[in-house]
Amino acid sequence: MTDLVIIGGGPAGMSAAVAAYEAGIRDILILERDSALGGILQQCIHNGFGLHRFGEELTGPEYAWKYEKKVRELEIPFKLDTMVLDITPDKVITATNSEDGIFQIQAKAIILAMGCRERAKGALNIAGSRPAGIYSAGTAQKYVNMKGYMPGKNVVILGSGDIGLIMARRMTLEGAKVHAVCELMPYSGGLARNIEQCLNDFDIPLKLSHTVVKIHGKERVSGVTIAQVDAGRKPIAGTEEFIPCDTLLLSVGLIPENELSKSAEVELSPITSGAVVDQDRQTSVPGIFACGNVLHVHDLVDFVSQEAEIAGASAAAYIRGEQGEAVSIPLETDGIIRYTVPQILTAKKDVTVYFRVADVYKNVKIKVLDGGREVLTKKRQKVAPGEMESITLKQEQLEGVKRLRLELEVL
């Protein structure tokens, strides 16, 4: 029996482990499938991490090392090169590695921190053959930053999420020519600062409402045909443009890695593809918590750490049997606000609610309603899908509340 098992040794898993330790739990084990702690941050050698958390600008490996150093100083045990195969609803974990073989652990509490994966080419309906030269942006990032390989010299990027924007700059700095970043939506999915620093600073064109309609080449990509799309995201005939290139990078979305969550019978959100959680980041299965990109895709790793600390401290409280007065206050949205995390409140205490919107809106009012009563309103000059928003509800504002609804009003 182990008090707390954390699945994943990236920024979320390490932050949660440190928080649980600081909350008094000593019997902790981190299981990580890679050969090192740090997760995806190990290949993110650009700076921009840590401004919120540490008040300084760090690279991904530097940010990860700050937490790995804490894990090692606190002597929190971890197993590397360890693949978790299954989790049951009663918190039995089956895992394997070369040293222990296949083994099982009974946990009092589990924190899910498996991160996310990239959506692959197979999920896209693009005509053409399957030549060499097509990579997900994250795979290209690993080749360039960790292995020293250049995927190609003439590049088109499909998708303007943060990793696509960052790889546009990275490929340019390594001597490649990035001909265009094409985005299906009429807005970028990345942070405004990345559009400025990664595209505008290098004169890389961002083609909004454009997509790749055909990939050319047999053995190797020889070019792509792009086209403008209409309001229904369908290609507009006559707008096709051929761009010669030898490489196509795909930055077309991230998917929370929730196969283990399914085996544990955790309820998943159809919108985030992550678990449905309460303010403590506890899932529908008591004693199983989730945090980081396995819960919902974050724009900043600083927020991942913040959320993981909530999960770690909450798991510690669960292990000690510290359960407060139970309530059930669901959080609903109007569709313009796509989702919230948490999705339900099970205790009346101060809580920060994170949410994302469905489109770009300017000069708006965020309203939190209990029926027809306004619990809280906040004005924002601009909200966009690429940037996570948040509001904080105080404990006294939740008195007598049965159901909450978040709405966005354009002023």
FENRAZI-V714796 format. One line per field, one symbol per residue. phi: phi as a letter, one per 20 degrees, with the letter a starting at -180 (. if undefined). psi: psi as a letter, one per 30 degrees, with the letter a starting at -180 (. if undefined). burial: b if it has 24 or more other C-alpha atoms within 12 Angstrom, else e. A space follows every 10 residues. Layout:
phi = ???
psi = ???
burial = ???
This chain:
phi = .dgcddeode gfffffffff ffeoedeccd dcfeebfomf ffeeefeoen fffdmbeceg fffffgefff gffelffbde lddeeacefe meddbbbfee mebccedfbc debemccefe gfededfpec ffodcfffff ffffeddmde fadcccddod fgffffffff fffeoedefa ddcfeebfed fgfffffedf fdlefddflc bedbddodfc gdrcddbfde femdgegndf becfadbcdd cdpdcgedff fffemffdef eemdfecefe meefegnddb bmffebfeec fgffffffff ffffffffff medefecbdf ddcenfefbc cfebddbebg bedebcdebe cdlccedddd meeeebccec fbcbffcfdb cddegffefm fdbdcecdde e
psi = kkekkkjkha eeeeeeeeee efgfkfikkk kkflgllfbf ffgiflafkf eeefglklle eeeeeeeeee eeefhkkkkl hjkkekklfg hkkklklfef bklkkjkelk kkhfallkkl effkikllai llgklleeee eeeefffgkk elfjkkkjkh leeeeefeee eefgfljjel jkkelglkgl keeeeeffde fghkkjjlhl lkfkklkdek kfllklllla fggkkkkfgk kkjklgkjkj iglkkkigee eefghkkkkf efgalklafg gkafjkfklk laffelklfk feeeeeeeee eeeeeeeeef gikakkljjk jllgeejell jlfkkgkjlk kkkklllflk kkilkkkjkj bfkjekkkkk ekklffkkll lkklefffkf kfkkkklkkk .
burial = eebbbbbbbb bbbbbbbbbb bbbebbbbbb bbbbebbbbb bbbbbbebbb eeeeeeebeb bbbbbbbbeb beeeebbbbb ebbbbbbbbe bbbbbeeeee eeeebebbbb bbbbbbbbbb beeeebeeee eebbbbbbbb bbebbeeeeb bbbbbbbbbb bbbbbbbbbb bbeeebbbbb bbbbbbbbbb bbebbebbbe ebebbbbbbb bbbbbbbeee bbbbbbbbbe eeeebeeeee bebbbbbbbb bbbbbbbbbb bbebebbbbe bbbbbbbbbb bbbbbbbbbb bbbbbbbbbb bbbbbbbbbb bbbbbbbbbe eeeeeeeebb bbbeebbbbb bbbbbbbbee bbbbbbbbeb beeebbbbbb eeeebbbbee ebbbbbbbbb bbbeeeebee bbbbbbbbbe e
